[in-house]
Amino acid sequence: MREIKEMTCQIKDELEGAKDYAKMATHYKEMGDTQTGKMYYDMANDELKHAMNIHGIAVKLIEEKRKTVTPPQYMLDMWKEEHDEYIEETAKTKYMLAEFAK
């Protein structure tokens, strides 16, 4: 399941980018440059969408694999941990974006 591991890395990269852009959006908004802030806000949303898309692909792939193979427990545990982190980091990023939009 190397592809799942690769996807989890991609998801983390996308979420990290989204958080970085969200921070920059807030920074520029606070500095009074709302146009630049909005560009960073839009880029953060794009990165968040990428993470959500990759997550959806990973979930689908896992479901497909489970139809033919029972994954080892360590893989299930790893995915649960990665999935929980994805949920938490996505929520943080959405909160940051909502704060910008106020």
C-alpha positions in Angstrom: 0.0 0.0 0.0 2.8 2.4 -0.9 0.4 4.5 -2.8 -1.7 5.2 0.3 1.5 6.2 2.2 2.4 8.5 -0.7 -1.1 10.0 -0.7 -0.9 10.7 3.1 2.3 12.6 2.4 0.6 14.5 -0.4 -2.3 15.3 1.9 0.0 16.6 4.6 1.8 18.8 2.0 -1.4 20.3 0.7 -2.7 21.0 4.2 0.6 22.6 5.3 0.4 24.8 2.2 -3.2 25.7 2.9 -2.3 26.7 6.5 0.7 28.8 5.3 -1.5 30.6 2.8 -4.2 31.2 5.4 -1.7 32.8 7.7 -0.5 35.0 4.9 -4.1 35.9 4.0 -4.6 37.1 7.6 -1.3 38.9 7.7 -2.1 40.9 4.6 -5.7 41.6 5.7 -4.4 43.0 9.0 -1.9 45.1 7.1 -4.8 46.6 5.1 -3.9 44.9 1.8 -7.2 43.0 1.3 -6.5 42.3 -2.3 -3.3 40.3 -1.6 -5.0 38.8 1.4 -7.8 37.6 -0.8 -5.4 36.0 -3.2 -3.7 34.1 -0.4 -7.2 33.1 0.9 -8.1 31.7 -2.5 -4.8 29.8 -2.7 -5.4 28.4 0.7 -8.8 27.1 -0.4 -7.3 25.6 -3.5 -4.8 23.7 -1.4 -7.5 22.6 0.9 -9.5 21.3 -2.0 -6.4 19.4 -3.2 -6.1 17.7 0.2 -9.7 16.8 0.2 -9.6 15.3 -3.3 -6.5 13.2 -2.5 -8.1 12.1 0.8 -11.2 11.0 -1.2 -9.0 9.1 -3.6 -7.2 7.3 -0.7 -10.5 6.4 0.9 -11.8 5.0 -2.3 -8.6 3.0 -2.9 -8.7 1.6 0.6 -12.3 0.5 0.2 -11.5 -1.2 -3.2 -8.5 -3.0 -1.6 -10.6 -4.2 1.3 -12.9 -6.0 -1.1 -10.0 -8.4 -2.1 -7.5 -8.2 0.7 -7.6 -7.8 4.5 -5.0 -5.3 5.4 -2.7 -6.0 8.3 -3.7 -4.3 11.6 -0.7 -2.0 11.6 -1.8 -0.6 8.3 -5.3 0.0 9.6 -3.9 1.7 12.7 -1.6 3.9 10.5 -4.5 4.9 8.3 -6.7 5.7 11.4 -3.9 7.9 12.8 -3.4 9.7 9.5 -7.1 10.1 8.9 -7.6 11.6 12.4 -4.8 14.0 11.8 -6.3 15.0 8.4 -9.7 15.7 10.1 -8.0 17.8 12.8 -5.7 19.8 10.4 -8.6 20.4 8.0 -10.7 21.8 10.8 -7.9 24.1 11.9 -7.4 25.3 8.4 -11.1 25.9 7.8 -11.3 27.8 11.1 -8.4 30.0 9.9 -10.1 30.7 6.6 -13.4 31.5 8.4 -11.6 34.0 10.6 -10.2 35.7 7.5 -13.6 35.9 5.9 -15.1 37.8 8.9 
